[in-house]
Amino acid sequence: MKKLAYPFAIFTILMFSAFTALQTSKWKIAEGYSIKFSSKDPSGVFKNFKGDIIFDEKNLNASKFDVVIDANSISTGNGMKNKHAKSDKWFDVKTYPEIRFSSTGISKTSSGYSVTGILDMRGVKKEISFPFTFVNNTFSGSFTINRLDYNIGTTKGMAGKAARELLVEISVPVTK
């Protein structure tokens, strides 16, 4: 009888584990997302965004964001600034075509959630954390970065006049 109990116990554990894995919510990024950056100067948007979003409010340990921005999709509203932003002095989109964020942890806060992860931009990987909300199937959050931390531009010449701190605002509607 004990010989049958062990396989049954293992089978039961595997079934419940599979059921839990199936319950994790994988979301698809919907149209209408917005990835904006702003400062006194420069400001703009990234137009191409994709990735994997697994988010379950009841199982944050299984939740994960792995998203990518096409750096070449930068738009400042000025053709000359766009060309400059894509150059090797700024985003260097030929060498670093993607900006990637991969979460390492998500936690509940009093006003929503907080995500920690690695932001990989222009070959520099740094851990960042920022708050976000999830309301009406839309993730919204914002954080500030220092462009110099990611070797974007310099402090010399005209580049020195550009703001170092940029506010990044994200709004990502999702569907199942």
N, C-alpha and C positions, 0 to 999 in steps of 0.2 A: 504494500500500500504506500509506503514511504517513497518507493521508486516512482510512482505515479504523481505524488504530491509535488516533487521538485519540478518536473517539466510543466505541470499545471501552473505552479507559482511563477515560473519564468515566463510562460505564455501570457499570464495575466498581467505581469509587470510590463511586458512588451506592448500589449494591447493598450494599456492605459497611457504608456509613453507615446505611442503612435497617435492616440486620440488627442493628447495634449499638443503634440506637434501640429496636428491638423487644425487645431483651434487657433493657432497663431494667425493673425490677420496680415496678409500681404496686400498692400495697397498699390494701385496704379496711379501714377502722376497724371492728373487731368489737365486739360487746356486751361489757360488763364492763370498759370503760375507767374510769380514775380520774384526776381532776384535783383534788388536795387542796391546801389551803393551811393552814398552822398557825403558831401562835405561842402565847405565854402567853394572849393574847386579842387578836384573834379567831382562830377556826378554822372550817373548813367545806370544802365541795366545790362544784364546778360540775357540773351534771348534764347539760348539753347540749354536745356537742363534735362537730365535723365537719371535713372537710378532705381535702386531697390529700397523699398520702405516696408519694413515689417514692424507693426505697432499694435500692441494689445494692452489696453489700459489696465487689464487685470493681470497681465503677466509681463511686466516691464523688463524682467531679466531676459526674456526671449525676444524683446524688441530690438530693432537695429535699423540704422540709416546708413546706406552706402550710396551716395549721390555724386554726380559729376556735372560740372558746368563746362561747356565748350568755351574756352578762353577767347577763341576767335569770334565769338558771338557778341563781344562787348559793343555797346552802343552808347555814346555820350551825347548824341544829337548833333555832333559836329564831325564831318568826314575827316578833317585834318587831325582832330584829337583822336578819333578812332584809329587812324593809321599810326599815330604816335604811340597810342596805348598798346597796340599789337607789336610794336618794334622790340628789338632786343634790349633796349634801355628800360622798358617797362615790363609788360607781361611776357615778352619773348614767346609768342604763340607758336612759332615754328619749332622751338625746342621743347616748350612746355604747353602742349595744346589743351590740357585739362586742369581744372581745379577740382580737387576731390575732397569730400568729407566722409569719413568713416567713423561711426559712433563706437565708443567703447563702453558706454553706460548711459542709462536713462533712469531718472528718478522723479518721483512725485514731489511737488512743492505746494505751498499754500495757494499759489495763484495759477498753477498749471503743472508744468514739468520743467526739468532741466536735462540737457543732454551734454555729455562730454565726449570728445572724440578728437581725431587727428585731422587737421586741415592741412592739406598738401597743395601748396601753391608755389609755382615757379621753382620747384625742386626743394623747397623748404617745408619740412613737416613739423608742425607745432601742435601741442595739445591745447584745445580751447573748450570752454564750457559756456553755454548760454541758455537763457530761459525760452520756453515756447509754450504755446497753447494749442489745443486741438479742439476746435469748435466747428460744428456743422461740416465735418469731414474736410477741414482745412487746417493745416499746420501753419502757425504764424510765429515768428520770432525775430529778434534783432540782436546784434552784437557789434562791438567796435573792434577794429583791427588797426594796427600800425603797419602801413605799407612797407616801411623800411625793415620790419621783422622778416619780410618775405622777399627782400632784395628787389622791390618794385620801385624803380626810380632811384634818385639819389638826393642829396641835400645841396648839390651844386647847380649853378646856373639857373635856368628857368625851372628845372625840376624842383629846386629848393623852395620855390614859391608855392608849389602844390601842397595841399594839406597832407600831413602825415597820418592823421587819424581819420578813418573812414567808417561811417555807420553803414552796416550791411543789414538790409531789411528783407525778410523772406516771407512769402505767402505761397503755400503750395496746396491747392485743392487736390483731393484724391478720391478715387472710386475703388470699389472692390472688384 
